[in-house]
């Protein structure tokens, strides 16, 4: 049902005190016979309130910290499961983001994904596969901004000629195009590695996410610059692209965390 688009799913890991430090989660699931009783909140969850199925990461053994985390499937409509306010975001405003609230929410034991205590590992492996998707999103945003900037540069007349005739603008467009293609190649290489059945790809996933998202922020900012005052107006699309690009540097792990992931993995190779 999820694969064919009939139902939406959501990934619920982040909490108010567990962002980059995902192991700091506080939402709990206490075993009670053939059910778990969930209590706590999840923050900034994409598709919150819209999704039918939620993968929720909880502590089934608080004394073990991250090693006591587990993953449960919770369905919308389950008693004790509700939603907070719709977040008013800077970008990706077409995507619903809400808080998930669990108040003595009873979930059947058979909704456990894997085994108790493997939740953190499941979350990290999921992120290794989802980071290239964020990178692909970043490439698409940048491509759109670049195309808008190039078209505008050929149409906008200043000093008696299109601004595309000025070397300063030409160099900006050349740099934008080059960076986009470099990011696209890195994303495709990472996707190819994952599809090949490779067991380890955390480093490559982090690399393509960092490079593509930083590139998207730079390209969209330059697109706004090329459009000048018009670029700053909501009447034109590039300011939206710049706002949308920013989140790609933040979610699925901040780019600062990604650089730590890259460093820790590459140092194991020597």
Residue pairs with C-beta under 8 A, 6 or more apart in sequence:
1 7
2 8
2 9
2 53
7 51
7 52
7 53
8 47
8 50
8 51
8 52
8 53
9 47
9 51
9 52
9 53
9 54
9 55
10 45
10 46
10 47
10 48
10 50
10 51
10 53
10 54
10 55
11 45
11 46
11 54
11 55
11 126
11 130
12 42
12 45
12 54
12 55
12 56
12 57
12 74
12 100
13 22
13 25
13 42
13 57
13 123
14 22
14 42
14 43
14 44
14 45
15 24
15 25
15 26
15 27
15 40
15 41
15 42
15 43
16 41
16 43
17 24
17 26
18 24
18 25
18 26
20 253
20 254
20 256
20 257
22 57
22 66
22 120
22 123
23 65
23 66
23 69
23 120
25 40
25 57
25 58
25 59
25 69
26 40
26 59
27 38
27 39
27 40
27 41
27 42
27 56
27 57
27 58
27 59
27 102
28 38
28 39
28 40
28 58
28 59
28 60
28 62
29 36
29 37
29 38
29 58
29 59
29 60
29 70
29 72
29 107
30 36
30 37
30 39
30 60
31 60
31 109
32 106
34 108
34 109
35 106
35 107
35 108
35 109
36 58
36 60
36 72
36 106
36 107
36 108
36 109
36 111
36 112
37 104
37 105
37 106
37 107
38 56
38 58
38 72
38 74
38 80
38 81
38 102
38 104
38 105
38 106
38 107
39 102
39 103
39 104
39 105
40 58
40 102
41 84
41 99
41 100
41 101
41 102
42 56
42 99
42 100
42 102
43 99
44 87
44 97
44 99
45 54
45 97
45 98
45 99
45 100
46 95
46 96
46 97
46 251
47 95
47 96
48 83
48 84
48 96
48 97
48 98
48 99
48 100
49 83
49 86
49 96
49 98
50 96
51 76
52 75
52 76
53 73
53 74
53 75
53 76
54 73
54 74
54 75
54 76
54 100
55 71
55 72
55 73
55 113
56 71
56 72
56 73
56 74
56 100
56 102
57 69
57 70
57 71
57 119
57 120
57 122
57 123
58 69
58 70
58 71
58 72
58 119
59 68
59 69
59 70
60 68
60 69
60 70
60 116
60 117
60 119
61 67
61 68
61 116
61 117
62 68
64 117
66 120
67 117
67 120
68 117
69 117
69 119
69 120
69 123
70 112
70 113
70 114
70 115
70 116
70 117
70 118
70 119
71 112
71 113
71 114
71 118
71 119
71 122
71 123
72 107
72 111
72 112
72 113
73 107
73 111
73 113
74 81
74 102
74 105
74 107
74 111
78 105
78 106
78 107
79 105
79 106
80 102
80 103
80 104
80 105
80 106
81 100
81 101
81 102
81 105
82 101
82 103
83 98
83 99
83 100
83 101
84 98
84 99
84 100
84 101
85 98
85 99
86 96
86 97
86 98
87 97
87 98
87 99
89 95
89 97
89 247
90 243
90 246
90 247
91 240
91 243
91 244
91 245
91 246
91 247
92 244
92 247
113 119
113 122
114 122
124 202
127 205
127 252
127 253
128 201
128 202
128 205
129 194
129 205
130 252
131 205
131 206
131 208
131 209
131 252
131 253
131 258
132 187
132 190
132 191
132 194
132 205
132 208
132 209
133 252
134 209
134 212
134 213
134 248
134 251
134 252
135 183
135 186
135 187
135 190
135 208
135 209
135 211
135 212
135 213
135 248
136 187
136 191
136 212
137 248
138 183
138 209
138 212
138 213
138 215
138 216
138 245
138 248
139 180
139 183
139 184
139 187
139 212
139 215
139 216
141 216
141 220
141 241
141 244
141 245
141 248
142 176
142 179
142 180
142 183
142 212
142 215
142 216
142 219
142 220
142 241
142 245
143 180
144 237
144 241
145 176
145 216
145 219
145 220
145 223
145 238
145 241
145 242
145 245
146 173
146 176
146 177
146 180
146 219
146 223
148 223
148 227
148 236
148 237
148 238
148 241
149 172
149 173
149 176
149 222
149 223
149 226
149 227
149 238
150 164
150 173
152 226
152 227
152 230
153 162
153 163
153 164
153 169
153 173
153 226
154 162
154 164
155 162
156 162
156 163
156 227
157 163
163 169
163 226
164 170
164 173
169 226
172 222
172 225
172 226
173 226
175 222
176 219
176 222
176 223
179 215
179 218
179 219
180 215
180 219
182 211
182 215
183 208
183 211
183 212
183 215
183 216
186 207
186 208
186 211
186 212
187 208
187 212
189 204
189 208
190 201
190 204
190 205
190 207
190 208
193 201
193 204
194 201
194 205
200 265
202 261
202 265
203 261
203 262
203 265
203 266
206 253
206 258
206 259
206 261
206 262
206 265
207 258
207 262
209 248
209 252
209 253
209 255
209 258
210 255
210 258
210 259
210 262
212 248
213 245
213 248
213 249
213 255
214 249
214 255
216 245
216 248
217 242
217 245
217 246
217 248
217 249
219 245
220 238
220 241
220 242
220 244
220 245
221 242
223 231
223 238
223 241
223 242
224 231
224 232
224 238
224 239
224 242
225 231
227 236
227 238
230 236
231 238
231 239
232 239
233 239
234 240
249 255
253 261
